[in-house]
Amino acid sequence: MNSEQPVTIVNSIYKTYLIGSMEAPAKSDGGVGWRQELTPALNERGIFCFDPTREEIKKVGMPTAELMEKLKGWQLSGNWELFTDTMRKIWRGNDTVTIDEKSGEIQSIHVMGDVDYVEHSDFLIWHHEEGDKPGGTIAELVIAWYRGIPVYLITDMPRSKMNKSLLYFLLDSGHGKGRIFKNPTECVEYLDATYNLKKVKK
């Protein structure tokens, strides 16, 4: 990979999905902060990051904060059709079909959903602060465990306080390769050693 090129899904060495609370994080930032802080260090090593705080606008046509307000409104009003249709796009992605005006050729485009992010990742990085309320994160963790994809958790929370099933799915993910780290630096150092990474992008 050329160090001058941006890291993309095509030229990356590895791909990771950054999971963690977006609807109710302790910091009330929609889960944006830690993802923005960690992504540059991963990109420098040729790792492409699926970041749901950036990707959702492609799936549903609006930023995360606006989306959460819409979903809440549909919950309160009982508009389950719009609620379910939008949530389906988040989880399963969005398919569009276009016809090329010149050739008449039909083109099908799939915008990836959260399940796609998990299944196309080499590993997942989960950030959890005490006070975060994970929702979809739990499903993503279980999908990764089922698919044999390791999950690396960055948390300030002691293991003794973690839900036993979630702790099991985490540690057993990737066929026993799941790990827990106290901070992002520890996690990146582990990735360097485990995946033989070097900074390829300055």
N, C-alpha and C positions, 0 to 999 in steps of 0.2 A: 504494500500500500504506500502510495506517495504521501509524504508528510505534509505537502501543500494542499492536498485534497481534503474536503470535509468528509467526515465519517458518515457513510450511508449504509442502508440495509444491504446494498450490493457489494461494497468494497470492504466491509468490516471484517475483522478477524473473528470476533464473537458478537453475539447479540444478547441483550438482557432486557428484561421487563422490570421497571421500577414500580413495585407495588407498595401499597400503604393507604391509610385512610385519606379520603378526599372529602367525603360528606361531613365528617365530624372529627377533624384532627384537633389535638390539644392546642395547637398554635393558631387555629382559626384562619389559616392561609390557603385553604383548599388543597393542601398537600404540595404546593408549588415550591416552597423554600428549599427543603432538603434535596429535592430532585435537581433544582437549578445549581445547587452547590456541588453535588456529587458528579453530575454529568460531565463537566470538563475534564476531570481526572480520568474518567472512563474513556472518553473520546480520545484523549492523549495516548491511550494504549490500544486504540483501534477497536474499541467496543462501541457498538451502536446501541443506543438506549431507546426502548419503547417507553415514551413518557405520556401517560394518559392525560396529564394536564395540558399537553400541547396537541395531542391527537384527537381529542373529542370533537373539536370544531369540524374536523374532516368527516366525522361520522354523523353528527347531528346538526351541524351548521351553526353552532354557538359555543362560546367559551364555557368552561366548567361552572363558574359562579352563576352565570345566567341559566345554565341548564338545571342546576340544583333548585333554583327558584321556580322554574317551570314545573319540574317534577313535583315539588312540594305543593304547588297550586293545583296540579292534577290530582294529587292524593287527597287534598282537602275537598275538592269539588267532586271527586268520584269519577273523573274522566279516565276510566281505566283503559280505554282503547288507545288514547294518545300516550298515556303512561307506559303501557306495555309495548307499543310500537317503538317508542323512543328507547326504552331499556333494551329491547331486542337489538336495536342498531348498535348500542354500546357493547353488548356482549357478543353478538354474532357478526357485527360489521354491517356494511351497506353495499348492496349490489346495484349497479347501474348499467344500462345497455344503451349504446349509442350507435348510430349508423353514419359511416363516413359519406359525406355528400358527394365526393368524386367517384369513389370506387363502389359505393353501396355496401361495403363490407360492414358486417355487424361486429361491434366490439363490446365485450363484457368486461367491466371493471369491478373488482372487489376491493372495497376499503376495509382493511382489517379491523376486527373487533377484539375485545379483551381476551377471548379464548384463543384467537389467532396469535396474539402477542405471547401468551404463555407457551403455546405449542411451537412457535418459531424461535424461542429463546434457548440459548445454551445453559443459562442459569437465570434465576430470578433474584433480585435484591429487594428485600422487604425492610422498610424503616418503620419502627414503632416506638413512640414515646409513651410513657405512662400517661394515661388520660386520653389517648387516641381511641376512637371507637371504630374498629374495622368492620366493614360490611362485605363488599365484594371481594376484599382481600382474602377472606376466608375461603371463598370458592376458588380463587386463583391458586392459593396454596395447595388445596386439595387436588386440583387438576394437575399441578406440577408434580405432586407426590405420585399420583396415579400414572403419569407419563414418564416417571423416572428422571425428572429434571431437578437438579439441586436448587435449594432456596437458601440464601444467605441473609440472616436477620441482623440488622443493626438496631440495638435497643439499649435503653438505660434501665430496663425493667429486670429485676432478678428472676431467674428461672422458676423459683419457688412460687411466684405469683402468676405464672402463665397457665392458661387453660391446658389441662393434660393432653387432650386430643390434639390441640393445635401444636403443642410442643412435640408430640410424637410425629405428626405429619411433617413438621419442619425438619427434625433431626433425621428422620428416615427418608426424606426426599433425596432423589438422585441415588437411590439404593444405599442409604446411610451416609450420604455426603453433605447433608445439610449442616450449617454452622451458625453460631451466634457470635456477634462482635459487639464490643462496647461503643465503638465509634467508627466513622467512615474510614479513617486512616488505617485502622486494624483490618478492615474489610479489603481495602485496596491492596494492602501489603500481602494479604492472603491470596488474592487473585494473582498478583505478580508472581508469587512463589508457585502456586498450583498450576497456573496456565502458562508459566514461563513468559510473562509479558514484559515488554519494554516500551518506553515512550516512543511512539512512532509518529505522533502529531505534536507539533510545537505551537 
